[in-house]
Amino acid sequence: MSSNTQKTTTTVDPALLEQCGCKRERLSNACNYSFQDLYRAKAAALGQAGDDAAEVCAALYKRDRDAINETVREWAAVAGWETEMHRGSDGQDYRAFAPEAPS
């Protein structure tokens, strides 16, 4: 994966950063990346453009939490990104993701 793919990120709503709990975990930079970023990184790793990221991610949001977490795990494995589970303020478990843990 190219470093350009890692650096291109979608803006994340600052209110979500406050809620996500990412600052308390090893992947403290996970909230800097969106599903679209991860999808594009997966596509790039497969030599694909990832131009359909918005449509794919809109469909992803309609799935249940376990299905979303599994899809994130699969995409991250292909992209070479790291993941870990975070507990949200709503009590649900979310799979956080980032290109790499900060040093």
C-alpha positions as CSV (number, residue, x, y, z in Angstrom):
1,M,0.0,0.0,0.0
2,S,1.3,3.4,-0.8
3,S,1.9,6.0,1.8
4,N,-0.5,8.3,-0.1
5,T,-3.3,6.0,0.7
6,Q,-2.5,6.1,4.4
7,K,-2.3,9.9,4.5
8,T,-5.6,10.6,2.6
9,T,-8.3,10.7,5.2
10,T,-11.9,11.7,5.4
11,T,-12.8,14.4,7.9
12,V,-14.2,12.9,11.1
13,D,-16.8,14.8,13.0
14,P,-15.1,16.2,16.2
15,A,-18.2,15.2,18.3
16,L,-17.5,11.6,17.3
17,L,-13.9,11.9,18.5
18,E,-15.2,12.8,21.9
19,Q,-17.5,9.8,22.0
20,C,-15.4,7.0,20.5
21,G,-13.0,6.4,23.3
22,C,-10.1,6.0,20.9
23,K,-7.8,8.2,23.0
24,R,-7.8,5.5,25.7
25,E,-6.6,2.6,23.6
26,R,-3.3,1.5,21.9
27,L,-4.7,2.6,18.6
28,S,-5.1,6.2,19.8
29,N,-5.1,7.4,16.2
30,A,-8.0,5.1,15.1
31,C,-10.6,7.9,15.1
32,N,-8.6,9.7,12.5
33,Y,-9.7,7.2,9.8
34,S,-13.1,6.5,8.3
35,F,-14.6,3.3,6.8
36,Q,-14.0,4.9,3.4
37,D,-10.3,5.3,4.2
38,L,-10.1,1.7,5.2
39,Y,-12.0,0.5,2.2
40,R,-9.8,2.6,-0.2
41,A,-6.7,1.1,1.5
42,K,-8.1,-2.4,1.0
43,A,-8.8,-1.6,-2.6
44,A,-5.3,-0.2,-3.2
45,A,-3.8,-3.3,-1.7
46,L,-5.7,-5.3,-4.3
47,G,-4.7,-3.0,-7.1
48,Q,-8.2,-1.5,-7.3
49,A,-9.3,2.1,-7.5
50,G,-11.8,2.1,-4.6
51,D,-14.0,4.7,-6.4
52,D,-17.1,3.0,-5.0
53,A,-16.2,3.6,-1.4
54,A,-19.1,5.9,-0.6
55,E,-21.7,3.4,-1.9
56,V,-20.0,0.4,-0.2
57,C,-19.7,2.2,3.1
58,A,-23.4,3.4,2.9
59,A,-24.4,-0.2,2.6
60,L,-22.0,-1.2,5.5
61,Y,-23.8,1.3,7.9
62,K,-27.0,-0.6,7.3
63,R,-25.6,-3.9,8.7
64,D,-25.6,-4.9,12.4
65,R,-22.6,-4.2,14.6
66,D,-21.2,-7.7,14.5
67,A,-21.3,-7.7,10.7
68,I,-19.6,-4.3,10.5
69,N,-16.9,-5.4,12.9
70,E,-16.2,-8.6,10.8
71,T,-16.1,-6.6,7.6
72,V,-13.7,-4.1,9.2
73,R,-11.5,-7.0,10.3
74,E,-11.5,-8.5,6.8
75,W,-10.7,-5.1,5.1
76,A,-7.9,-4.3,7.6
77,A,-6.3,-7.7,7.1
78,V,-6.1,-7.1,3.3
79,A,-4.9,-3.5,3.8
80,G,-2.3,-4.4,6.4
81,W,-4.0,-2.1,9.0
82,E,-4.2,-2.8,12.7
83,T,-7.4,-3.3,14.6
84,E,-8.6,-3.6,18.1
85,M,-11.9,-3.7,19.9
86,H,-13.1,-0.6,21.7
87,R,-16.2,-0.3,24.0
88,G,-18.4,2.5,23.0
89,S,-20.2,4.8,25.3
90,D,-23.4,2.9,24.2
91,G,-21.9,-0.3,25.6
92,Q,-21.4,-1.9,22.2
93,D,-18.1,-3.3,21.0
94,Y,-16.6,-1.5,18.0
95,R,-13.6,-2.7,15.9
96,A,-11.2,0.3,15.7
97,F,-8.7,0.5,12.9
98,A,-5.6,2.5,11.8
99,P,-2.7,2.0,9.4
100,E,-0.5,1.5,12.4
101,A,-0.3,2.1,16.1
102,P,1.4,5.4,17.0
103,S,4.9,5.0,18.4
